[in-house]
Structure formats: structure tokens, C-alpha cells
Amino acid sequence: MGEPDTDRPLTGEPAPGGNRPPAGGRGLLPAGRRLPVAGRLPAGRLGPCRASWLRLALLLPLGFLAVFFVYPLWAIAREALLPPAVLSVLTDPYFIDVFQFSIGQALLSTLLSVAVGFPLAYLLSTYRFPGRELLRSLTLVPFVLPTISVAVGFLLMFGQNGFLNRALYALFGLRLPILYSLTGVLLAHAFYNAPLLVRTIHAAWEAIDPSLEEAARTLGASPRRVFWTVTLPALVPGMATGAALAFIFCFLSFPLVLTLGGGRLATVEVEIYTQVRLLLNYRTGTVLALLETAVSLLFSFGYLLLERHFARPAGAVRPRPLRPLRLPRRGREWLVAAGLGLVFAVLTVLYAGPLGALIYHSLQLPREGGWTLRWYRYVFAPEYDAILGDTPLASIRNSLLFALATTGVAMAVALPLSRVLAGGSDQGHGRAGGKGQGRGLGHGLAALEALAMLPLAISPVAFGFGVLQAFNRPPLLLSGTGWAIVAAHSVLAYPFVIRAVRPALGAISRQLPEVSRTLGASAARTFFRVELPLAATGLLTGALLSFGFSLAEVSATVLLAGPGLATMPVTLYHLLAARNFGGASAMAVVLLVVTAVSFTGLEAAGRYWLRRAAGAAGGRRW
């Protein structure tokens, strides 16, 4: 995954001037006091961490990952590394077809995501119109929508008797076979990954120097030729990295294919779940999990190589001039307007349709028609449900508790790693110390970062199965408990925290911690009283990401959740399996509302804490 978008409300960068010592003696230095010339340091990022307390703090994340990440993977490998078992899977035509379908659907989903996302990125990068910033912000919404809720919306919108087919039949007497087919899976993947392509292509478009296009037009090139010979080649790096990331996400997709495939379409993720959960064939499931992990790591390594190949040093670029979006007057403008109108119509059906169908169906009686709150009363009823193995209300409580615990563990794991990665950036780039030392440290930090990001490349279903296998016997008998779910969620969520916190720590001026140390503060006090407050927006972003990830996670949880431990996504899946679409739609809406309220509440609490911390820092003398 790339660095957090600077367009988001919460970013990992401090406010301009926010890490400068306040004037008037009310900040780090008393009034009238200045550092001696010998004590001044050149401006730059945080220096490498040499504090013994931080080295000791690293033992916590490294020990946690050794027990709850490496050991489950070893549990999979130990069971699967038997030549007869591996050969039986590799030579089975059915499993070969499953792997081929997984790669093929991921490739087609990526191409569709590019096709949907490119026109919107063109609109945001070329035209100025009312609501442009709102539209750009809305491209972030799919990232926080729970996958299983969107799957229910697709069932209600694009099903054989869904809202779209009912409208088409009433108008034209036809129905489109979208659901339970490859088409439905591709559309659902585009729903999530097209916004990713919009963000990456839009960022690449804004990074193009407008003078290059202006020079081409000055030399007589037509607008079409400028686009094909200047603009499009400059967009290839952003398109390629975004498409590679979308491909990995589609290859590892589980809930969408499980729900929308109708039992006829199976990716490797779905096949692992089928073998382990339904057929109880642990040996085959273990081999499939190991093979899929190897393939996903290969794809992730290719993505990192692609990202490194296209990486370019950031420089100052003149902002792109935006044209006002107006009514078309010429033939070419009519063509562009018709294309943009078609894109907006498709986007409206693709995005607003499933969410609107979800809310509408949750308030409708199935056969009689009419408005009702019956399904919401069912969701909040305290009575035991035999199908779910618990009450639906208990799943809401479980989800919130697991998300809070996951956020705490993920932050504790990610903070020391983020500090080490941010503190060694200068050394890694050779800005301090000898060139050989800087290069060696840079390779070490690159290896550490690659290892820290490794959970992003691991199949959640395979990892959940590894946790189930690793902790089903003493001394760590965690299978069937909530701690196994929290551990799995924390391992899968902490890389998102690092991606949010590391840039925030890396952007802090090196002078501020050094001033604090010069005034007698210990390294630990400097970290907690100076560096963390300056990186507070990154911390808040990381907490929100980990909390939202835990709320929506279903791939690993569906294997680990025993009786009484079902979360909202798992309960939603069980309701769908029982064909209780009214209860499923109500639970999906509740999941969306709980996610939105939790994000809003956490962000408001974080903002309040930031204001109080800023006020306390302004009135504190050192």
C-alpha cells in the first residue's frame, strides 16, 4: 500500500509550522534563551534511535509477531510441507482451475477498475466545478464500507429480482444475469478498487509539470496528441502501481466472491474456507493456504519492485490550471460531455444503487409490502437465535469490544516499529555517517519495513486458519476464545497504523527532540512529550484505520468465531446463508451506522484531545 493520502481530513503530516518552537518563550525554550551555536543542528528529520528504552520497547512488537504471526504461518507450513499432499493439489485439475480463475478474475477486475476510475480521475484533474472537493472526498467512502454490507447491497440491487432487473423488466421486458456470475464479482471488485485507481491516477496527474503539455501545444501538437504522447506516458507509473495493488486485493478477495459467487465461482480464498470449515479437510486446506501465501507474496514483491522502479524524488510542481466545466458548444465538447454523463450514470447505479437498496429493503415487509421496523427489532432483540448461535445484539457488543482491543494492541505493536523506521530514514539515505554505513543501515531498514508490512500480503483466510491450527493446544490454547480474534485482527491491522504514523514521525524536525534532550529531558520523555504530540494526527488516523478494519473484518473471523463470539459481519453472513434477507439488510445497515458513528466519535474525541494537548503545550514551561 502507498503512503496515506494528503487529501484526507486526517493525515500523517503536521500542520504547517506546527513543529516549530513557539515564539515568546512559551514553548521549548524560556524567553530570551537561545541554543549555543555549537548546539545547533541542521534541519532535517528525526535522527536514528539510540535510546535503550526504545530498543527494549521493540521487544514487544517483535515478540508479539513471533508468537502470533510467524508461529501460525509455521503451523500451516509444518502441516503442508509434505510432498504427497503438495503434489496431490498441484496435479489436481480442479485446484489448477481454481488458481487460474483466481488470477483471471483479479486481472479482469483490475482492468474494469481502471476503466471506471480513469474518467473520474480525468474529471477531477482537468475541470473546476462546484462540489469538486466533495466528489474527491467521496472517493474515500468505499474504503471504510464493510465488505459484507456492500455484498448484501449488491444482492438486493443486482439480483434476479433486484431493483435494477425489476426496473429493466418494467421498461424493456428484459433481465440481466448479473448476480451469481463473474459479472457480479467484477462489479463488486470495481466498487472497491476503482476509487483506489482514482486516487493514484489523480495524484499522478497532479504531479505532471503543466509546462510539458504547454510546450507540446506550443510546438503545434493537437490536444489529442498531447494526451497520448505527453500526459498518458506520465500517468503510467501511477496507473501501474495502483493497478498492481488492486490486483493483489482482488486476488485475495473472500467475502465478495463467497457471497456473490453463488457457490459456482470459487477463488483460492473461498476454496480454503470450503475445505476447512465445510469439508473438514484440514490437510488440503493447509496446502492451499501455503500455496496461496506463496503466490500472494510473489505478487506483493512484484508490486514493491514496480513501486521502487517508478519512484521519483518529489519536486515542486506548478499547480495544474483547471478549466471550468460548462455546457458543451462544439462537437468534441459534446463527445466529452456524453462520455462523462455515461460515467456518472454508471457510477450512480454502481455506488448509490446498492446502498439505497440496502436501506430501502431493511424497512420493507418481504411479501406484504409496506414500511416496517420489524427487522431492526429482530437485530436488537435479546432473544437467543439458534441459527446465529447467539443473540444478534451480542454480535454488536462483540464487534465493538474486539475493535477497541485490536486498536490498543495494533498501536502498541506499530509505535516502536514506526519510530525506528522514521528515525533511521536519514541514515538510510546516507545523510549522516559514512556512505557505506548509511547504505547498510538503509538496506536494514528496508528489510525491516518489508517484514513489518508482510501481513498485508498474507491471505486473511489462510492466516485465520493458521491461528486456528497454532493455538488449539497448550500452552497457548486460544482457539475458540476472543483473544484469538483480537490477535488475528491486530496482526492484520497494525501495518495500516505504521503507514499512517511513520510519515508523521518522519516529518518532525530533528531540532525539536534535540532541544528537548539539551534541556535535560530523557529520551523516553522526549518521545512521549514531544514527538508523539507532534504526530498526533497520524496516531489518530492509525487508530481509526485499525478500529474500522476490525469492525469490518470477516475473512479470518469467520474461521475463528466460535459460539458466543460472532461479530456483526459474521452474523450478517449467517443471516444470508439462512436466506433471512430482511434481517441481513437491517444488520448491514446497523453495521454501516456503527462504523460511521464510531469513526465520527473517535475522530471527535481525538480532535478534542489534540486541542487540549496543544493548549497544555502552549502553557507549559520547560
DOVO-513183 format. One record per residue (C-alpha): residue number from 0; residue in one letter; x, y, z. Coordinates in steps of 0.25 Angstrom, whole numbers. Each point is the difference from the previous one (the first is absolute). Example, Ala and Ser with C-alpha at 12.3 -4.5 7.8 and 13.67 -1.06 7.14 Angstrom:
0	A	49	-18	31
1	S	6	14	-2
# end
This chain:
0	M	0	0	0
1	G	4	14	-3
2	E	2	12	10
3	P	-12	6	6
4	D	-7	10	-9
5	T	3	14	3
6	D	-14	4	-4
7	R	-7	-7	11
8	P	-5	7	12
9	L	10	-7	9
10	T	14	-1	-5
11	G	13	-5	6
12	E	6	14	-3
13	P	0	11	11
14	A	-6	13	-3
15	P	9	11	-7
16	G	9	6	11
17	G	-6	-10	10
18	N	13	-5	4
19	R	8	13	2
20	P	3	5	13
21	P	-10	10	5
22	A	4	15	1
23	G	0	8	12
24	G	6	-11	10
25	R	-12	-8	2
26	G	5	-12	-8
27	L	12	-9	2
28	L	10	12	3
29	P	-3	10	11
30	A	-1	15	-4
31	G	14	5	-4
32	R	7	-13	0
33	R	7	-5	-13
34	L	8	-12	-3
35	P	15	2	-1
36	V	5	-1	-15
37	A	7	-13	3
38	G	-13	-6	4
39	R	-8	4	-12
40	L	-3	-11	-10
41	P	-4	0	-14
42	A	-14	-1	-4
43	G	-5	-14	-3
44	R	-8	-12	4
45	L	1	-8	13
46	G	14	-6	3
47	P	2	-15	2
48	C	-5	-5	13
49	R	11	-3	9
50	A	-8	-1	13
51	S	1	-13	8
52	W	-15	2	4
53	L	-4	-1	-15
54	R	8	-12	-3
55	L	-7	-7	12
56	A	-13	5	-5
57	L	3	-7	-13
58	L	0	-13	7
59	L	-16	2	2
60	P	-3	0	-15
61	L	10	-10	-4
62	G	-4	-10	11
63	F	-15	2	-4
64	L	3	-2	-15
65	A	9	-12	3
66	V	-12	-7	8
67	F	-12	5	-7
68	F	5	2	-15
69	V	12	-9	-2
70	Y	-5	-12	8
71	P	-13	-1	-7
72	L	7	0	-13
73	W	9	-10	4
74	A	-12	-9	5
75	I	-5	1	-14
76	A	13	-3	-6
77	R	3	-12	9
78	E	-13	-7	-4
79	A	1	3	-15
80	L	15	-2	-3
81	L	-2	-15	-3
82	P	3	-3	-15
83	P	-12	-10	-2
84	A	-10	11	5
85	V	6	11	-8
86	L	1	-9	-12
87	S	-15	-4	1
88	V	-4	14	0
89	L	9	5	-11
90	T	-4	-11	-9
91	D	-15	0	2
92	P	-7	7	-12
93	Y	-11	6	9
94	F	10	7	9
95	I	8	5	-12
96	D	-13	6	-6
97	V	-2	7	14
98	F	13	7	-1
99	Q	-2	3	-14
100	F	-13	6	3
101	S	5	8	12
102	I	11	6	-9
103	G	-9	3	-12
104	Q	-11	6	8
105	A	10	9	7
106	L	5	5	-13
107	L	-13	3	-6
108	S	-5	7	13
109	T	13	8	-1
110	L	-3	4	-14
111	L	-14	4	3
112	S	4	8	12
113	V	10	8	-9
114	A	-11	2	-11
115	V	-10	5	11
116	G	10	8	8
117	F	8	7	-12
118	P	-12	9	-5
119	L	-2	5	15
120	A	14	3	2
121	Y	0	7	-13
122	L	-12	9	4
123	L	7	3	14
124	S	13	3	-7
125	T	-5	9	-11
126	Y	-12	7	3
127	R	-5	10	11
128	F	-14	-1	4
129	P	-9	2	13
130	G	1	-12	9
131	R	14	-5	-5
132	E	6	-1	13
133	L	-12	-7	6
134	L	1	-10	-12
135	R	15	-2	3
136	S	-3	-3	14
137	L	-11	-10	-3
138	T	10	-9	-7
139	L	5	-3	14
140	V	-14	-6	4
141	P	1	-14	-6
142	F	13	-2	8
143	V	-8	0	13
144	L	-12	-7	-4
145	P	-1	-14	6
146	T	2	-10	-12
147	I	-12	-10	5
148	S	-9	12	1
149	V	3	4	-15
150	A	-2	-15	-4
151	V	-14	1	6
152	G	-3	13	-8
153	F	5	-7	-13
154	L	-10	-12	3
155	L	-11	10	1
156	M	3	9	-11
157	F	5	-10	-11
158	G	-7	-13	4
159	Q	-9	-7	-10
160	N	-12	7	7
161	G	9	12	5
162	F	-4	15	-2
163	L	8	1	-13
164	N	-6	-12	-7
165	R	-14	4	4
166	A	2	13	-6
167	L	6	-5	-13
168	Y	-12	-11	-1
169	A	-10	11	2
170	L	6	9	-10
171	F	6	-9	-11
172	G	-5	-14	4
173	L	14	-6	3
174	R	8	-4	12
175	L	16	0	1
176	P	6	-12	6
177	I	10	8	8
178	L	-1	-7	14
179	Y	7	-14	3
180	S	9	2	-13
181	L	13	5	-3
182	T	-6	13	-4
183	G	-5	3	14
184	V	13	-4	7
185	L	7	10	-10
186	L	-10	11	3
187	A	2	-2	15
188	H	15	1	-1
189	A	-1	12	-9
190	F	-8	6	11
191	Y	11	0	10
192	N	12	1	-9
193	A	-4	11	-10
194	P	1	11	11
195	L	14	-5	2
196	L	4	2	-14
197	V	-7	13	0
198	R	9	5	12
199	T	13	-6	-6
200	I	-3	6	-15
201	H	-4	13	6
202	A	12	1	8
203	A	9	-3	-12
204	W	-8	10	-9
205	E	3	11	10
206	A	15	-4	1
207	I	1	3	-15
208	D	7	13	-3
209	P	-10	9	-8
210	S	11	6	-8
211	L	3	-13	-7
212	E	-14	0	-6
213	E	0	15	-3
214	A	14	-2	-8
215	A	-6	-11	-8
216	R	-12	8	-4
217	T	9	12	-3
218	L	7	-9	-10
219	G	-13	-3	-7
220	A	-5	-13	6
221	S	-15	-2	1
222	P	-6	-2	13
223	R	-2	-15	-3
224	R	15	-2	-4
225	V	4	8	13
226	F	-8	-10	8
227	W	5	-13	-7
228	T	15	5	-1
229	V	2	8	13
230	T	-11	-2	10
231	L	-3	-15	-1
232	P	14	-4	1
233	A	2	9	12
234	L	-12	-7	6
235	V	5	-14	-2
236	P	7	-1	14
237	G	-12	4	8
238	M	-9	-9	-8
239	A	10	-12	1
240	T	2	1	15
241	G	-15	2	2
242	A	-4	-12	-9
243	A	10	-9	6
244	L	-5	3	14
245	A	-14	-2	-5
246	F	4	-13	-6
247	I	5	-5	13
248	F	-13	4	8
249	C	-8	-7	-11
250	F	8	-13	1
251	L	-2	-1	15
252	S	-14	4	-1
253	F	-9	-9	9
254	P	-14	5	5
255	L	-4	6	-14
256	V	3	-13	-7
257	L	-6	-8	11
258	T	-13	8	0
259	L	-2	4	-14
260	G	6	-13	-7
261	G	-12	-8	4
262	G	8	-13	3
263	R	4	-1	-15
264	L	12	9	0
265	A	12	-3	9
266	T	13	7	2
267	V	11	-6	8
268	E	-5	8	13
269	V	-14	-6	-2
270	E	6	-14	-2
271	I	8	1	13
272	Y	-12	4	7
273	T	-8	-12	-6
274	Q	11	-10	3
275	V	2	4	14
276	R	-14	4	5
277	L	-9	-8	-8
278	L	7	-12	-4
279	L	9	-1	12
280	N	12	-4	-10
281	Y	11	7	8
282	R	11	-6	-8
283	T	-5	5	-13
284	G	-4	14	6
285	T	14	1	6
286	V	7	-3	-14
287	L	-9	10	-7
288	A	3	11	11
289	L	15	-2	-1
290	L	0	0	-16
291	E	-9	13	0
292	T	9	6	10
293	A	12	-2	-9
294	V	-7	5	-12
295	S	-5	13	7
296	L	14	2	6
297	L	5	-1	-15
298	F	-10	10	-5
299	S	3	10	12
300	F	14	-1	-3
301	G	-2	4	-14
302	Y	-9	11	5
303	L	12	5	8
304	L	9	-1	-11
305	L	-9	8	-9
306	E	-2	11	10
307	R	15	1	2
308	H	2	0	-15
309	F	-9	12	-2
310	A	4	7	13
311	R	4	14	-3
312	P	5	11	9
313	A	-11	10	3
314	G	2	14	-5
315	A	-7	13	-1
316	V	-10	0	-11
317	R	-9	11	-4
318	P	-15	-3	2
319	R	-7	-4	-12
320	P	-10	10	-6
321	L	-14	-5	1
322	R	-10	3	-11
323	P	-14	4	4
324	L	-11	-11	-2
325	R	-10	6	-9
326	L	-11	-4	-10
327	P	6	-5	-13
328	R	1	9	-12
329	R	8	-8	-10
330	G	-1	-15	-5
331	R	12	-4	8
332	E	-5	6	12
333	W	-14	-7	-2
334	L	8	-13	-1
335	V	7	2	13
336	A	-13	4	7
337	A	-7	-12	-5
338	G	12	-9	5
339	L	0	7	14
340	G	-15	-1	1
341	L	0	-15	-3
342	V	11	-2	10
343	F	-8	7	11
344	A	-12	-8	-4
345	V	8	-13	2
346	L	6	5	13
347	T	-14	4	5
348	V	-5	-14	-2
349	L	13	-7	5
350	Y	1	8	13
351	A	-13	7	4
352	G	-8	-12	-5
353	P	5	-11	10
354	L	0	9	12
355	G	-14	6	-3
356	A	-6	-14	-3
357	L	6	-5	13
358	I	-7	11	8
359	Y	-13	-1	-7
360	H	-1	-15	2
361	S	3	1	14
362	L	-12	8	2
363	Q	-10	-9	-8
364	L	-8	-12	2
365	P	4	-12	-9
366	R	-13	-4	-6
367	E	-11	9	6
368	G	8	13	-4
369	G	-1	13	8
370	W	9	6	10
371	T	5	-7	13
372	L	10	0	11
373	R	-1	-15	2
374	W	14	-3	-5
375	Y	6	10	9
376	R	-8	-6	12
377	Y	6	-13	-4
378	V	14	5	0
379	F	-1	7	14
380	A	-8	-11	6
381	P	6	-7	12
382	E	-5	-14	-3
383	Y	9	-11	-4
384	D	0	-4	-15
385	A	4	-15	-3
386	I	5	4	-14
387	L	10	10	5
388	G	4	-7	13
389	D	-3	12	8
390	T	-8	13	0
391	P	2	10	-11
392	L	2	11	10
393	A	11	-8	6
394	S	8	1	-13
395	I	-1	15	0
396	R	6	0	14
397	N	11	-10	-4
398	S	4	8	-12
399	L	2	13	8
400	L	8	-7	11
401	F	9	-8	-11
402	A	2	13	-7
403	L	4	8	12
404	A	10	-11	5
405	T	5	-1	-15
406	T	3	15	0
407	G	7	0	13
408	V	9	-12	-4
409	A	3	4	-14
410	M	4	14	5
411	A	9	-6	10
412	V	7	-9	-10
413	A	1	11	-11
414	L	5	12	8
415	P	14	-6	3
416	L	2	-5	-14
417	S	-5	13	-6
418	R	10	8	9
419	V	12	-9	-5
420	L	-4	1	-14
421	A	-2	15	0
422	G	12	3	9
423	G	9	-8	-10
424	S	-4	7	-12
425	D	11	10	-1
426	Q	10	-11	3
427	G	-6	-9	-10
428	H	2	11	-11
429	G	14	3	4
430	R	-2	14	6
431	A	7	-4	12
432	G	12	-8	2
433	G	9	-7	-10
434	K	-6	-4	-14
435	G	2	-14	3
436	Q	-6	0	14
437	G	-12	8	-6
438	R	-2	-10	-11
439	G	1	-12	9
440	L	-10	7	10
441	G	-9	3	-12
442	H	0	-15	-4
443	G	-3	-4	14
444	L	-12	10	2
445	A	-5	-4	-14
446	A	0	-15	5
447	L	-6	4	13
448	E	-11	8	-7
449	A	-3	-12	-10
450	L	-1	-10	12
451	A	-9	10	7
452	M	-9	1	-12
453	L	-1	-15	-2
454	P	-14	-2	5
455	L	-5	9	-11
456	A	4	-11	-10
457	I	-6	-12	8
458	S	-13	-6	-3
459	P	-10	4	12
460	V	-7	-14	-1
461	A	14	-7	-1
462	F	5	7	12
463	G	-13	-2	8
464	F	1	-15	-3
465	G	15	1	5
466	V	-5	6	13
467	L	-10	-10	2
468	Q	10	-11	-2
469	A	11	6	8
470	F	-8	3	13
471	N	-9	-12	1
472	R	9	-7	11
473	P	8	4	12
474	P	8	8	4
475	L	-8	11	-8
476	L	-14	-6	-1
477	L	-6	12	-6
478	S	-9	-6	-11
479	G	-15	3	3
480	T	3	12	8
481	G	-1	15	-3
482	W	15	1	2
483	A	3	-8	-13
484	I	-9	10	-7
485	V	7	12	6
486	A	13	-5	-3
487	A	-3	-3	-15
488	H	-7	13	-2
489	S	12	7	7
490	V	10	-7	-9
491	L	-8	4	-13
492	A	-2	14	5
493	Y	13	5	5
494	P	6	3	-14
495	F	-10	10	-2
496	V	4	7	13
497	I	14	0	-5
498	R	-3	6	-13
499	A	-8	11	7
500	V	10	3	11
501	R	14	-2	-6
502	P	-2	12	-10
503	A	-5	9	12
504	L	12	-3	8
505	G	10	1	-12
506	A	-5	14	-2
507	I	4	5	13
508	S	12	10	0
509	R	12	-6	7
510	Q	2	12	7
511	L	-12	-1	10
512	P	4	-13	6
513	E	14	4	1
514	V	-4	13	7
515	S	-8	-8	10
516	R	12	-9	3
517	T	9	12	1
518	L	-9	5	11
519	G	1	-12	8
520	A	-12	-9	-4
521	S	3	-15	-2
522	A	-2	-7	-13
523	A	-13	-7	5
524	R	-6	14	5
525	T	4	6	-13
526	F	-7	-10	-8
527	F	-13	0	8
528	R	0	15	2
529	V	6	6	-13
530	E	-1	-10	-11
531	L	-13	-7	2
532	P	-8	13	2
533	L	6	5	-13
534	A	-4	-13	-7
535	A	-14	0	6
536	T	-7	1	-13
537	G	7	-12	-5
538	L	-3	-7	13
539	L	-15	3	-1
540	T	0	-4	-15
541	G	7	-14	4
542	A	-10	-2	12
543	L	-12	3	-10
544	L	5	-10	-10
545	S	3	-11	10
546	F	-14	2	6
547	G	-7	0	-13
548	F	8	-12	-5
549	S	-4	-8	12
550	L	-15	4	-1
551	A	-1	-5	-15
552	E	10	-12	0
553	V	-7	-13	-3
554	S	10	-9	-8
555	A	8	-4	12
556	T	-11	2	10
557	V	-10	-10	-6
558	L	10	-11	3
559	L	3	4	14
560	A	-13	5	5
561	G	-6	-11	9
562	P	-13	0	7
563	G	-3	13	7
564	L	12	7	-7
565	A	-7	4	-13
566	T	2	14	-5
567	M	-9	8	-9
568	P	6	-4	-13
569	V	0	-15	4
570	T	-15	1	5
571	L	-3	7	-13
572	Y	6	-11	-8
573	H	-8	-11	8
574	L	-13	8	-3
575	L	3	0	-15
576	A	3	-15	1
577	A	-14	-2	7
578	R	-6	8	-11
579	N	-5	11	10
580	F	2	12	-9
581	G	-9	9	9
582	G	9	-3	12
583	A	12	1	-9
584	S	-3	13	-6
585	A	-3	6	14
586	M	13	-5	6
587	A	7	5	-12
588	V	-6	14	2
589	V	4	-1	15
590	L	14	-4	-3
591	L	1	12	-9
592	V	-6	9	10
593	V	9	-5	11
594	T	12	2	-9
595	A	-3	14	-3
596	V	-4	4	14
597	S	13	-7	6
598	F	9	7	-10
599	T	-7	14	3
600	G	0	-2	15
601	L	15	-5	0
602	E	4	12	-10
603	A	-8	10	9
604	A	7	-6	13
605	G	14	1	-7
606	R	-2	14	-4
607	Y	-5	4	14
608	W	13	-7	5
609	L	8	7	-10
610	R	-5	14	4
611	R	2	-3	15
612	A	14	-5	-3
613	A	3	12	-8
614	G	-5	10	10
615	A	8	-8	11
616	A	12	1	-8
617	G	-2	15	-3
618	G	-1	3	15
619	R	11	-9	5
620	R	14	5	3
621	W	12	-10	-1
# end
